[in-house]
Amino acid sequence: MKGRVGDRLLVHGTVVGQPDRQGEILEVRGENGDPPFLVRFEDGSETLVYPGPDAVIEPKEEIAR
């Protein structure tokens, strides 16, 4: 999974009733766009994320449309 600053990270809920989370990638700390990513989520929290199979990256170009 490759990411860039400004891309949106969508993490799908893995338990019934758990909402999806989305946030903006603030930093890419791996090499060549690889995780981990520093992400600011909708609630304002910032955390280092190693995305799993329940996550999708939406490129910032698609967000702007």
C-alpha positions as CSV (number, residue, x, y, z in Angstrom):
1,M,0.0,0.0,0.0
2,K,1.5,3.3,-1.1
3,G,0.4,6.7,0.2
4,R,1.3,10.3,-0.1
5,V,0.9,13.4,2.0
6,G,-2.7,14.7,1.5
7,D,-4.2,11.3,0.6
8,R,-7.2,10.1,2.5
9,L,-7.0,6.9,4.5
10,L,-10.2,5.0,4.9
11,V,-10.3,2.3,7.6
12,H,-13.4,0.1,7.5
13,G,-15.0,-1.1,10.7
14,T,-14.2,-4.7,11.5
15,V,-17.0,-5.3,14.0
16,V,-20.7,-5.0,13.5
17,G,-21.8,-1.5,14.4
18,Q,-18.2,-0.1,14.4
19,P,-18.1,2.9,12.1
20,D,-15.6,3.4,9.4
21,R,-12.8,5.9,10.1
22,Q,-11.2,8.3,7.7
23,G,-8.3,10.7,8.0
24,E,-5.7,12.6,6.1
25,I,-2.1,11.3,5.7
26,L,0.2,14.0,7.2
27,E,3.5,12.2,6.9
28,V,4.8,9.1,5.1
29,R,7.5,7.6,7.3
30,G,8.3,4.5,5.2
31,E,10.4,4.4,2.0
32,N,8.8,5.1,-1.4
33,G,5.4,5.8,0.0
34,D,5.2,2.7,2.2
35,P,3.7,2.7,5.8
36,P,3.8,3.7,8.5
37,F,1.7,6.9,8.0
38,L,1.0,9.7,10.4
39,V,-2.7,10.2,10.1
40,R,-5.1,12.9,11.4
41,F,-8.5,11.4,11.8
42,E,-11.9,13.2,11.7
43,D,-12.0,13.6,15.5
44,G,-8.7,15.5,15.4
45,S,-6.6,12.6,16.8
46,E,-3.2,11.9,15.2
47,T,-1.7,8.5,15.2
48,L,0.9,6.4,13.5
49,V,-0.9,3.8,11.3
50,Y,0.3,0.6,9.7
51,P,-2.8,0.0,7.5
52,G,-4.2,-3.6,7.3
53,P,-6.4,-5.3,4.7
54,D,-9.4,-3.3,6.0
55,A,-7.9,0.0,4.8
56,V,-8.0,1.9,1.5
57,I,-6.1,4.9,0.3
58,E,-8.0,7.5,-1.7
59,P,-5.5,9.7,-3.7
60,K,-5.8,13.4,-3.1
61,E,-6.4,13.9,-6.8
62,E,-9.7,12.0,-6.5
63,I,-10.7,13.9,-3.4
64,A,-10.4,17.3,-5.3
65,R,-12.9,16.2,-7.9
